Amino acid sequence: MEALKVDLIVVPAAFVVAAVCWIVGLGSQLAYSIIPEWAFALWAVVNGLTVTTIGFDFSLAPSLVTVGVWFLLAFGAKRLVEEFSAAEADGTNDDDSSWWKDIALALAAFVVAYAAPLLVLAILVGETTVTPFGFLRLFLLLMTASAAGWLWVRGVADIPRLQDLDLDVWDASARLVKRLLWSAAVLSIVVLAAGIVLRWSELTDSLQAYSSPAAAGLGLLVVQILFAPGILFAALSWVAGTGVDVGAGGPSSVFHSAPGPMPNVPVLQLLIGDYPGWTYAAPVLLVLVGVLAVILGRDHAWQVLNGSWLGLGIAAIKFFVVVEMLALFASGAMGPLGLSDFGPSPLTSGVVVTAWIALGLGIGLGLTRLSHMQSGQGWGASNLDDLDAHEPFARDSDED
């Protein structure tokens, strides 16, 4: 039922979008039967599959919609695990279940009631091609949503090897990851804004190719918002040096720009042309994000210090999982020629972005430890309550 709830939200929405496209576009020349074909093709692309149409492949998911679908699946898995946990608590379910069985149950429910109808209808009606890469993205979408739903309910206390982990360390790493994600998003927006300022004339010239530049700019803005998470991660990959693949033109990054030409879409115009030499120092911004995520905020700095290197490592792993999923859904095909293989490399971009951030996290924790040592405080405090008993970064003359 939880999976069917997602179907009842996603599928009608896909039909509405397809119908609107039919009305606005070529409705007078196309039969009504094209609407379900477009709807199921859109449903497939949102979940990471590949659609072949008009002679080229399209597999670049509108990542903002994909994030919405992921949250629907995760909340469904959360409710499923809550019901299962309640059945165990009142004794109606005597099975000796383990953490992986609960996650497998949620995953199996989504495979049967969500992925199976999706694949059948997308292949038969939406002209979808199931490639290994697309199947991997769909599987990871379902698996990560199932695991996240279980973690929201049960935490890590039931997972072997993590049962002895201090919950304060886990919570501190979760807060640190939230900070990192928000800070990375802000950095991406700043980088895009700086690119728009530096390339403003090229962007305005690209819109002049349309009969109505204002209408085209508004429509392209809506399209770019639909791809916003992928665009933001592509900006991080550009800053990190791994760049954004542009077909045969190679990757476009802070160290090497694509030769072009590109379609007349503002954000794509940022990938071509040369930038000032000082932009080569852009990877330092990722390190700075990691440093500031640790040291900003007195209470937060003490929480990270209490979690020490273990908490930092857990935060880095969580951050990597998120950005790797973004990398998978930010790459794909958008058409022929330069956009046949487009986006950040799923194999390297997530690793390199995480590495730069992790370097900053290590520096931030080192600075916090140094400040703690210079304050003259001992290392005996083992939890946040003990740390809060002292005035951070100040000497207690009575006890020290």
N, C-alpha and C positions, 0 to 999 in steps of 0.2 A: 504493500500500500504506500509506503514512503517513496518508493521508486516511481509508482504510478502518479503520485502527486507531482513529482518533477515533470513527468511526461505531460500532464494536464496543464502545466504552466508553459513549458518550452515549446511544445508542438503548436498549440494555437497561436503563440507569439510569432513563430516562424511563418505560419499561414498568413497572419496579418501583414507582416513585412513583405511577403511575396505578393500579396494582393495589392498592396500600395505600390510596389515596383511595377506591377502589371498595369495599374491605372495611370501612373505617372509616365511610364515608359512607352512601350510599344503595344499597348492594349488593343488598339484598333487593328493590328496586324498579326497578333498571336492568339491562339485558341485558349479557352479557359483551362485546358488540361496542363498548360505550362505552370500554373500556380502551384499545384502540389509538387511538381518536379522541382521548382525553385525552393519551395518550403523545406522539403526533405534534403535538398542539397545544402541549404543554409544550416540546417540542423547538423548535418554531417561535418561541415567545415568548422562550426563552433566547437565541436568535440575533437578537432584535430585531424579529421580524415581529409582525403583528397578528392576533389570534384573535377572532372574533365568536361569542359564546355567551350564552345566556339573555337575549338582547335588548340586549347592550351590548358594546363593544369592550374588549379587554384587550391592551395592548401594553407594559406596564411590565415590563421584563425583571428576573428575580431576579438582580441584578448579581453576587452572589458566585458563582453557578453560571456566569454568563457569563465571569467572570474565569478560572474553571477551564477552560472550553472554549477560551478564548483561549490559555492556556498550553499546552494540548494541541496546538493548531494551531501555535503558535510552535515548540514542541519538534519537531514533525513537520517543519516547514520547515527547522529547524536541521539535522536529520539528512539531509534531502534535499540541502541545500547542501554538507554535509560529504562526502556520496558524490560529488557532482558535482566538488567540489574535488579529491578523491582521484583521480578519473578523469583530471582534467587533469594532476595531478602525475605519475602513472605513464605518461602518454602514450596511454592508451586512448581519450581523447577529444581530438581535435585541433581541435575547433571553437574559433573565436575568440570566446568568450563575453564579455559585459560584465555589469556589475552588474545592470542592469535586466532582462537576459534571464534571469538566475538567479531574480530575484524574480518575474518573470512566469511562469516555469516552475512555481514553487511555488504561485503564485496560481491558475494554470490547473489544477493538480492538485486543489486544494481546490474549485474551482468545479465540476469534472467529477465528482469522487468524493464530495464532501460537500454542496455547496450545491444541486446539481441534484437528488439524491435527496431532500434536505430540502424543497425547494420542491414537488416532485411529490407526495410523501406528505403534506406539510402542507396543501396545497390540496385534494387529493382525499379525504383521510381526516380531517385535523384541522380542516377548515372554516376555513382561514387565508385572510385577505385580504391580498394583497401590495400595500401602499401604497408610494408613493415614499420616505417616511421610513423605513419598515421595510426596504425594499430597500437604501437607503443605509447603514443600520446594519449589515446583513449584509455588504455589500461592504467597508465599512471594517474590520469585524472580521477578515475574511479577508486584506485587504491589509496591515493593520498587523501581523498575526501573521506573514505571509510576510516583510515587511521586517525585523521584529525577529529572525526566525530567521537571515536573511542577515547582519545586522549582528553577531550573536553569533559567527558563524564568520569573516567576512571583515573586519569593521571598516569604516573609512571610507577605507582606503588606495587602494581601487580606484574610488572615486567621483570623477569630475571635479569641479573646484572645491573639493573637500575633500582632495585628495591632498597638498597642501602644508600642510595643517593640522598643527600640532604635536600629536603623540599625547598629550603631557602635558596639553595644554589640553583635549583631548577627554575624557581620563580624569578630570581635575579636574571638568569639567562633569557627567560621569556621577555622580560621588560627590556633588556638590552637589544634583543632582536627587533622588537617594536620600534625602538629608537632608531636602529640602523635602517629599517625599511622606510620609515618616514624621512629620515635624513637623506637617504639615497634618492628618494622621490624628489625631495626639494632640490638636491644637487642636479638631478636630471633636468628639472624645469629651468634651473638657472643656466645650465649648459645650452639648452635649446633656445632660451631667450637671448643668450649671448650670440649664438649662431645666427638667429634671426636679425639681430642688430648689425652684425658684421656682413651679412649677405642680403640685406634688405632690398637692394636694387635688383638682385637676381630673382628674388622671390616675387617682387611686383612684376617684373618682366614676364615671368612664367605664367602669371594669371592673365596677362594680356592676350594670350593665345586663345582664350575663350571668348565667345560672342558677348557674354555678360560677365565681366570680371568680378563684380560684386556678388552675383548669385553663385558663381563658381567658387569664390572664396568661402561663402557661407556653407555651401554643400560639402566642400572639401574639409572644412573645419569639423563638421558633424562626423564625416568618415574618419578623420584622424582621432577624434575623441573615442570612437568605437575601438580603435587600435591603441589607445593610450597606454595601457600597461606594457605592451610590446615595444612601443616607441620609447617609453621611459627607460626600459632596460637596454634598448639599443643605444641610447645616449650613454649609459654607464659603460657598455662594451666599447663604444667609440673612445671614451675617456681612458679606459683601461689599456687600450692599445690593441685588443683583439679585433675591434672594429665590426663593421657590418658588411657581410658578403653581398656583392652586387654582380651576380652572374660571372661572366668571363672577365669582368673588369677587376676582379679581385676585391679584397676587403678595403673598405674606407674607414680609416681611423685617424686618431690625432697625429699619427706619424706618416700616414699615406692616404691621400684622397683618391676616390675613384675618378677615372677619366671622363665619365659621362658618355652620351647624354642620358638624362633621366626624364621620366614622365613629368608633366607639369603639375606636380603636387608639392606644396611648399616644403614639407618636412623632408622630402626626397632631394630637394635642391640643396639641402645642407650637406649632402654626402659628396658632392662634387666641387671642384675648385680648391684653390690653395688657401690656407689659413696662416696668420702671422706665426713667426717662429716661437713666440712665447707660449703658444698653445701646446708645445711639446712637454711642458711641465704639468699638463692636466692630470696625469695619474696621481700626483701629489694630493689632489683634491679628495680622492678616495681614501688615502691614508689619513687625511685630516678629518674625514667623516668618522673613521674608526676612533681616532683620538678623542674627538669632541663627544662622541657617544658615551665614552667612559667617564671623562672628567667633568662634564657639565652637570651641575646639580650636586650639592654636598651629600644629601642622603643617597642619591643614586651612586655616587662614587664609592661610598662606604659599602653599599650592597655588592658592587662589583668586586671591591677589595675582599669582602668576606667570602665571595664565591671563588676568588683566586683564579688560577689558570684553568682549573677544571670547568668552572662556569663559563670562562671565556671560550674554551674549546667547544662546549655544548652550544653556546650561542653561535659560533662560527658554523657548526654543522647545520643548525636550524636555518641560518641565513642562506647557506649553500643550497639546501633543499628547495627553498623558495625561489631563489634566483635561477636555479637549474630548470625548474618548471617553467619559469618565465622565458628562459632561453629556448626551450623546446617549442613553446607556443608562439614565440616571436619570430621564428624562422619558417620558411616554406616557399612555395611558388606563388607568384602573382600574375604570371603570364609568360610570354615568350621573351627571348633575348635576355636583357640584363636583369629581368625580374624572375627568370625561371628558377634561380637559386638565390634566394634573398633572405637577409636577416643575420643576426649574430650567430656564430658557430655554437651549436649546443655542446660540442665536445670541449671547447676551450674557454668560451666567454664566462660561463659561470664559475669555473675554477679560478681564472685570473682575477675577476672582480672580487671574489671572496678572498683571494690571497692578499690583494691590496688592502681590503678592509681589515683582514685579520692582522696585518702588519700594524695598522693604526691602533687596533685594539690592544696589541701587545705593548706598543709604546705608551698608550694611555694608562694601562695597568702599571707599567713601570714607573711612570710619573707619579701615579697615586701612591705607590709603595714608597717612592723616594720622599714624597711629602710627609708620609706617615713617619718615616725614619727621622726626618729633620725635625718633626714636631716633638721628638723625644719620647713618644708613647711606646710601650712594650708590645710584644707580639702575643700576649696571652689571651686576648679577646677572641673567642671562638664563635660568637654569634652576633646578630645585629643588635640585640638588647644590650650586650656588653659594650659594643662600639658606640651605641647611642648614649651611653652613660658618660662618655667623654665629649668634650667640646672638640669637634673635628679641627685638625690642623692647629691646635693650640696646646700649650703645655699646662698640665695640671700640677701646680707647684706643691700641693699638699701631698699627693701620692707619688709623683715622679721624682 
